[in-house]
C-alpha cells in the first residue's frame, strides 16, 4: 500500500512540474550568427543571448517579448502570444545604414520641349547615373537606371544599392555625389537634353529629387 502511495506521489510531482497546457514558439533568423533574448518580467531585463533557431516554451496565452540582434543589422523587438498550436517565426533583420546615405534614391520629373511640342509615351529613353560611383561592371540599378518616359513626358528613375558601406559599388547616394539624368533616343546615340546635379544632404534625406529636363 505504501509503495502504491509513493508511486502516486512521484507521478503527481512530475505532472505538476510540467505545465499542463504548455505551448511552444520556434524562432529562426535569416542572418547567420544572430542572437535571441527573451524579456524576463521577473527581473525586468533581457535574458542571456542564445543562438538561433531557439524554441520558447511557456503556458498557453502567455505574452513573450523577444529581441534579435546581429552585428551590422538593426535590433528586432516584438511581442508574441503563445497559443494552442505550435508557432514558427522567421525573423528578417534589416541592415544598418550610414545615416548620411540611402540605399534607394530616385529622380522624377517631366521632359519639356523647348519648342512647346507634345511629348509622347516612350518617345525618349531616360538615363539616370550616379557619376561618382558608376562602373560598367555594376549590377543593374546600382549606379544607373534606364527607363522610357510615360505619357506627357513624365519619368521616374531609381538607383538601388543595399551595401551597408561604400565599397567599389557604392551606396545608392551620398551628399556630394554627382548625379546625371539625360533624355536619349531609343539606341542611346543622341542626347536631346540633360542635367547634372551635386546632391545635398537635403536631397539625400528626401531620398530623391524632382527636376524637369528640357529638350531641344
N, C-alpha and C positions, 0 to 999 in steps of 0.2 A: 504494500500500500504506500509506504514511504517512498519507494523507488518511483512509482507512478506519479506521485505528487511532485517529486523533484524533477522528473522529466517534463511535466506540465509547466512548471515554473521556468525551466530553461527555454522551452518553446515560446512561452509568453514573453520572456525578456528579449528574445531575438526578434519577435514580431514587433514589439514596442519600440525597438531600436531603429527599425526601418519605417519611414513614412508610409502610411497605408495607401496614400494617393500621390505618390511621387511622380514628378514629370521632368522630362529632360529636354534641354535645348543644346543642340550642337552648333558650335560656331567655327567657321572656316574663314580664310582670308586669301585674297588673290596676290598678296605680297609675301614673298619668302622672307622669313625671319621676323614677321610681325608678332607682337606680344599682346596678350589679353589680360585685363584686370577687371575683377568684379568688385563693385562697391559694397563695402561691409557696413550696414546700417548700425551695427552694434558699436563699432568704434568710429563711425562717421569718417571713414577714409577708404582709399582704394586698397585692395588686397595685393599680394605679391604678383608680379607679371608671370604669366605662364605661356608656353608655346602653343601655337595653333596647329591643327584643329584641337578644340577643347570642348568638353561637354559639361554643362552646368546642370546639376540635379537638385531640384527644390520641390516642396509640396505644390500641388496644383494651385493655380491662380495667385502665385507669388510674383511680385514685381522684382525684376532683376535689371540692374543698371550695369552696363559694361563699357569699357574703354579699350580701344585697339590702337596701338602705336607702332610706328616703324620709322626708321631713320629716312629723312627725305620726303616724308608724307605727313599730311595734316592728321591730327588726332581725330578719332571717330568715337563719339559717345552716343549711346542710345538706350532707351528703356524698353524692356520686353516683359511679357507676362507669360508664365508657364500655363499650359493648357493640358487637356486630357491626352491629346495626340502629341507624339514627339515632334519637335521642330528642328529645322536645319536652316541656318542663315549663313550666306557667304558675304563677307564684308569686303566692299570695294573701296580702297583708300584713294584719296585724291592727292596727287603730288604737290609739294610746296613749290611756290614760285617766288622769285625775287619781286618785292613789292613794286619796283620801278618798271618791270617788264610784264608783258602779257602773252599768253600762248595763242590767242586769236586776235587778229587785227584786220579791220575792214575799211574799205573805201567805197562809198556810194556817191552817186551824183547823176548828172544828166549831160549828154552830149548836145551841144547847142551849135547850130550852124551860124557862122558869122554873116551869111547871106540871107538868113531867115528861112532856109529850106526845111521842109519836114524831114524828120529822121525816122526811117522805117525800122521795124524789128529786124535784128540780125544783119543790119547794114554794116556795122563795124565790129571788129574783134578788139576787145579791151584787154590790155596787158597791164597788170599791176606787178611791180617788182620792188623788193627791198634791195636797193643798190648796195647797202652796207654789207649784207650777208649773202647775197646771191652767188651761187656757184652752179655750173651746169650739171654737176653731179648730185645736186639736192633733189630730194624726192618732191613729188607734185605738191604744190601749195606751201611748201616750207618757206620759200622766199619769193615765189612767183605764182600768180593766178591769171588764167586767160579765159575770158568768157565773151559771149556775144551780148550786145546791148538788147534791151527789150523794147516794147512799144514806146514811142515818144522819146527814144534816146536814153532812157533810164538804164542804169547799170549798177551792179553791186559785186565787188570782188572781196576776197578774204584770204589772208595768209594764216596758216595753221602750223604751229610748231610747239609740241608739248615737252621739249627738252627742259630739264629743270635748271640748266646752266647754259650760258652762252658758249657753245663749242663751235666746231667747224661748220655746223649747220645753223647755229644761232637760234635765239628765241624769235618769236614772230615779230616783235617790235620793241625797241627801247628808245628812250629820248635821245635825240641826236642822230638817229638813223635817217638816211636819205631815201625817200620812197618815191617811185616814179609810176605814173599812170599815163598810158597813151592809147589813142584810137587808131587802129590799123585796118588795112584791107584784110580779106579772108586768109591770104597766104603770108601775111606779116611782112610784106616787102615795102609797103608805103605807109608812113605815119602822117596822119592828117592833123594831129594836134596832141599836145601832151602837157603835163605839169609835173614838176619835181618839187617836193617839199621836204623840209627838215623837221622831223617830229619833235614836238614839245612834250613836256610832262603832262600837260592837259590833254593832248591828243592821245597819248598812251593810256592815261587814266580813263578816257572815254572809250578806249579800245577801238577807235576808228575815227574817220573824218568824213565830212560831206563836202564835196567840192566838184564843181562842174568843169567840163572840158570843152573848149571852143575849137571847132574845126573849120577849116577854110572851105 
